[in-house]
Amino acid sequence: MENAIAIPQYEIERGKPTPGFNHGSVQLNIGFEIKLHYKYVHRAVSELSLDLNDWESVPDICLYPYKPCKIKN
């Protein structure tokens, strides 16, 4: 009998390997640098689920043009 290898749910859902420590560290550092240097130019969002013309994607970091947040009271 062959040894069965369990595939993590993350990998099944996203079709990519589970990120590791270094991946998370680099992702955070990139987001930090974008916020530090381009705070009022771009808004960085991490792990955002996108549907791009029927192609589902979850990029590590998305950049959007900066727009002030509207806070409702």
N, CA and C atoms as an extended XYZ file, in Angstrom:
219
Properties=species:S:1:pos:R:3:atomname:S:1:resname:S:1:resid:I:1 pbc="F F F"
N         0.840       -1.186        0.000 N   MET     1
C         0.000        0.000        0.000 CA  MET     1
C         0.885        1.250        0.000 C   MET     1
N         0.548        2.176       -0.864 N   GLU     2
C         1.324        3.414       -0.940 CA  GLU     2
C         0.910        4.366        0.174 C   GLU     2
N         1.859        5.202        0.592 N   ASN     3
C         1.549        6.210        1.605 CA  ASN     3
C         0.736        7.327        0.972 C   ASN     3
N        -0.391        7.652        1.582 N   ALA     4
C        -1.236        8.743        1.096 CA  ALA     4
C        -0.710       10.061        1.660 C   ALA     4
N        -0.654       11.066        0.819 N   ILE     5
C        -0.212       12.386        1.243 CA  ILE     5
C        -1.430       13.298        1.252 C   ILE     5
N        -1.717       13.876        2.414 N   ALA     6
C        -2.867       14.771        2.542 CA  ALA     6
C        -2.509       16.125        1.942 C   ALA     6
N        -3.370       16.610        1.078 N   ILE     7
C        -3.173       17.924        0.476 CA  ILE     7
C        -3.973       18.936        1.302 C   ILE     7
N        -3.303       19.991        1.802 N   PRO     8
C        -4.010       20.990        2.606 CA  PRO     8
C        -5.160       21.634        1.826 C   PRO     8
N        -6.234       21.969        2.523 N   GLN     9
C        -7.411       22.587        1.911 CA  GLN     9
C        -7.038       23.875        1.172 C   GLN     9
N        -6.098       24.642        1.724 N   TYR    10
C        -5.629       25.873        1.081 CA  TYR    10
C        -5.163       25.593       -0.342 C   TYR    10
N        -4.350       24.545       -0.520 N   GLU    11
C        -3.810       24.211       -1.838 CA  GLU    11
C        -4.899       23.731       -2.786 C   GLU    11
N        -5.870       23.013       -2.271 N   ILE    12
C        -6.980       22.534       -3.100 CA  ILE    12
C        -7.819       23.711       -3.593 C   ILE    12
N        -8.159       24.626       -2.682 N   GLU    13
C        -9.016       25.770       -3.034 CA  GLU    13
C        -8.338       26.742       -3.988 C   GLU    13
N        -7.046       26.990       -3.792 N   ARG    14
C        -6.366       28.030       -4.561 CA  ARG    14
C        -5.516       27.504       -5.702 C   ARG    14
N        -5.249       26.212       -5.698 N   GLY    15
C        -4.443       25.636       -6.764 CA  GLY    15
C        -2.987       26.060       -6.718 C   GLY    15
N        -2.499       26.389       -5.524 N   LYS    16
C        -1.097       26.779       -5.357 CA  LYS    16
C        -0.633       26.339       -3.976 C   LYS    16
N         0.675       26.215       -3.773 N   PRO    17
C         1.193       25.771       -2.477 CA  PRO    17
C         0.871       26.747       -1.345 C   PRO    17
N         0.788       26.218       -0.148 N   THR    18
C         0.579       27.046        1.030 CA  THR    18
C         1.814       27.926        1.235 C   THR    18
N         1.613       29.241        1.411 N   PRO    19
C         2.758       30.136        1.602 CA  PRO    19
C         3.522       29.802        2.879 C   PRO    19
N         4.810       30.031        2.844 N   GLY    20
C         5.655       29.786        4.002 CA  GLY    20
C         6.042       31.072        4.702 C   GLY    20
N         6.912       30.943        5.680 N   PHE    21
C         7.363       32.071        6.496 CA  PHE    21
C         8.004       33.166        5.639 C   PHE    21
N         8.952       32.794        4.777 N   ASN    22
C         9.638       33.787        3.950 CA  ASN    22
C         8.674       34.486        3.000 C   ASN    22
N         7.750       33.737        2.427 N   HIS    23
C         6.761       34.319        1.513 CA  HIS    23
C         5.947       35.402        2.240 C   HIS    23
N         5.453       35.078        3.434 N   GLY    24
C         4.672       36.044        4.207 CA  GLY    24
C         5.480       37.262        4.601 C   GLY    24
N         6.746       37.052        4.943 N   SER    25
C         7.619       38.155        5.330 CA  SER    25
C         7.864       39.102        4.155 C   SER    25
N         8.165       38.540        2.988 N   VAL    26
C         8.405       39.365        1.801 CA  VAL    26
C         7.121       40.107        1.399 C   VAL    26
N         5.990       39.420        1.444 N   GLN    27
C         4.708       40.048        1.096 CA  GLN    27
C         4.422       41.249        1.994 C   GLN    27
N         4.631       41.093        3.297 N   LEU    28
C         4.408       42.191        4.232 CA  LEU    28
C         5.377       43.335        3.982 C   LEU    28
N         6.646       43.017        3.735 N   ASN    29
C         7.643       44.058        3.475 CA  ASN    29
C         7.311       44.866        2.225 C   ASN    29
N         6.851       44.190        1.172 N   ILE    30
C         6.460       44.910       -0.053 CA  ILE    30
C         5.284       45.828        0.231 C   ILE    30
N         4.281       45.326        0.940 N   GLY    31
C         3.122       46.156        1.292 CA  GLY    31
C         3.517       47.356        2.141 C   GLY    31
N         4.431       47.139        3.078 N   PHE    32
C         4.904       48.224        3.928 CA  PHE    32
C         5.600       49.308        3.106 C   PHE    32
N         6.474       48.890        2.197 N   GLU    33
C         7.201       49.856        1.366 CA  GLU    33
C         6.248       50.655        0.469 C   GLU    33
N         5.250       49.991       -0.068 N   ILE    34
C         4.261       50.691       -0.901 CA  ILE    34
C         3.525       51.726       -0.057 C   ILE    34
N         3.095       51.338        1.130 N   LYS    35
C         2.378       52.279        1.998 CA  LYS    35
C         3.289       53.428        2.438 C   LYS    35
N         4.539       53.117        2.735 N   LEU    36
C         5.480       54.135        3.198 CA  LEU    36
C         5.769       55.181        2.122 C   LEU    36
N         5.987       54.731        0.882 N   HIS    37
C         6.429       55.638       -0.173 CA  HIS    37
C         5.312       56.138       -1.098 C   HIS    37
N         4.187       55.421       -1.138 N   TYR    38
C         3.116       55.774       -2.079 CA  TYR    38
C         1.763       55.856       -1.397 C   TYR    38
N         1.743       56.302       -0.140 N   LYS    39
C         0.538       56.303        0.689 CA  LYS    39
C        -0.660       56.973        0.020 C   LYS    39
N        -0.441       58.080       -0.659 N   TYR    40
C        -1.547       58.803       -1.285 CA  TYR    40
C        -1.551       58.641       -2.804 C   TYR    40
N        -0.883       57.616       -3.299 N   VAL    41
C        -0.872       57.311       -4.731 CA  VAL    41
C        -1.565       55.975       -4.986 C   VAL    41
N        -1.192       54.965       -4.188 N   HIS    42
C        -1.743       53.616       -4.349 CA  HIS    42
C        -2.252       53.095       -3.017 C   HIS    42
N        -3.220       52.226       -3.089 N   ARG    43
C        -3.675       51.488       -1.913 CA  ARG    43
C        -3.329       50.023       -2.145 C   ARG    43
N        -2.572       49.428       -1.243 N   ALA    44
C        -2.175       48.019       -1.358 CA  ALA    44
C        -3.140       47.160       -0.554 C   ALA    44
N        -3.597       46.078       -1.166 N   VAL    45
C        -4.501       45.135       -0.513 CA  VAL    45
C        -3.912       43.748       -0.702 C   VAL    45
N        -3.841       42.960        0.370 N   SER    46
C        -3.273       41.613        0.244 CA  SER    46
C        -4.367       40.550        0.211 C   SER    46
N        -4.075       39.452       -0.520 N   GLU    47
C        -4.930       38.269       -0.582 CA  GLU    47
C        -6.387       38.605       -0.930 C   GLU    47
N        -6.580       39.427       -1.929 N   LEU    48
C        -7.922       39.820       -2.368 CA  LEU    48
C        -8.412       38.847       -3.435 C   LEU    48
N        -9.614       38.300       -3.265 N   SER    49
C       -10.189       37.392       -4.255 CA  SER    49
C       -10.718       38.201       -5.429 C   SER    49
N       -10.217       37.897       -6.617 N   LEU    50
C       -10.627       38.618       -7.818 CA  LEU    50
C       -11.222       37.658       -8.837 C   LEU    50
N       -12.156       38.152       -9.624 N   ASP    51
C       -12.703       37.393      -10.748 CA  ASP    51
C       -12.399       38.224      -11.989 C   ASP    51
N       -11.360       37.834      -12.708 N   LEU    52
C       -10.887       38.584      -13.863 CA  LEU    52
C       -11.338       37.888      -15.144 C   LEU    52
N       -12.461       38.325      -15.691 N   ASN    53
C       -13.013       37.695      -16.903 CA  ASN    53
C       -13.101       36.184      -16.753 C   ASN    53
N       -13.788       35.752      -15.697 N   ASP    54
C       -13.991       34.332      -15.393 CA  ASP    54
C       -12.703       33.596      -15.013 C   ASP    54
N       -11.670       34.303      -14.649 N   TRP    55
C       -10.442       33.705      -14.154 CA  TRP    55
C       -10.296       34.128      -12.690 C   TRP    55
N       -10.537       33.183      -11.784 N   GLU    56
C       -10.438       33.493      -10.363 CA  GLU    56
C        -8.976       33.538       -9.951 C   GLU    56
N        -8.625       34.587       -9.222 N   SER    57
C        -7.234       34.791       -8.837 CA  SER    57
C        -7.180       35.392       -7.437 C   SER    57
N        -6.145       35.041       -6.689 N   VAL    58
C        -5.902       35.628       -5.369 CA  VAL    58
C        -4.440       36.062       -5.325 C   VAL    58
N        -4.145       37.254       -5.870 N   PRO    59
C        -2.752       37.718       -5.855 CA  PRO    59
C        -2.289       38.060       -4.436 C   PRO    59
N        -1.001       37.981       -4.226 N   ASP    60
C        -0.441       38.313       -2.916 CA  ASP    60
C        -0.705       39.771       -2.564 C   ASP    60
N        -0.526       40.658       -3.525 N   ILE    61
C        -0.747       42.085       -3.301 CA  ILE    61
C        -1.408       42.686       -4.540 C   ILE    61
N        -2.455       43.466       -4.309 N   CYS    62
C        -3.119       44.218       -5.384 CA  CYS    62
C        -2.867       45.700       -5.138 C   CYS    62
N        -2.710       46.453       -6.203 N   LEU    63
C        -2.573       47.905       -6.088 CA  LEU    63
C        -3.767       48.570       -6.747 C   LEU    63
N        -4.339       49.502       -6.031 N   TYR    64
C        -5.455       50.288       -6.542 CA  TYR    64
C        -5.103       51.758       -6.408 C   TYR    64
N        -5.657       52.592       -7.280 N   PRO    65
C        -5.439       54.019       -7.108 CA  PRO    65
C        -5.962       54.461       -5.735 C   PRO    65
N        -5.268       55.373       -5.117 N   TYR    66
C        -5.661       55.845       -3.786 CA  TYR    66
C        -6.957       56.626       -3.865 C   TYR    66
N        -7.867       56.300       -2.976 N   LYS    67
C        -9.098       57.068       -2.769 CA  LYS    67
C        -9.326       57.113       -1.265 C   LYS    67
N        -9.650       58.282       -0.727 N   PRO    68
C        -9.918       58.343        0.710 CA  PRO    68
C       -11.112       57.454        1.081 C   PRO    68
N       -11.055       56.843        2.257 N   CYS    69
C       -12.154       55.990        2.725 CA  CYS    69
C       -13.296       56.869        3.194 C   CYS    69
N       -14.485       56.424        2.890 N   LYS    70
C       -15.679       57.094        3.393 CA  LYS    70
C       -16.164       56.306        4.602 C   LYS    70
N       -16.091       56.915        5.776 N   ILE    71
C       -16.477       56.257        7.012 CA  ILE    71
C       -17.897       56.682        7.368 C   ILE    71
N       -18.742       55.674        7.551 N   LYS    72
C       -20.130       55.944        7.948 CA  LYS    72
C       -20.249       55.880        9.450 C   LYS    72
N       -20.973       56.818       10.021 N   ASN    73
C       -21.204       56.819       11.480 CA  ASN    73
C       -22.509       56.149       11.813 C   ASN    73
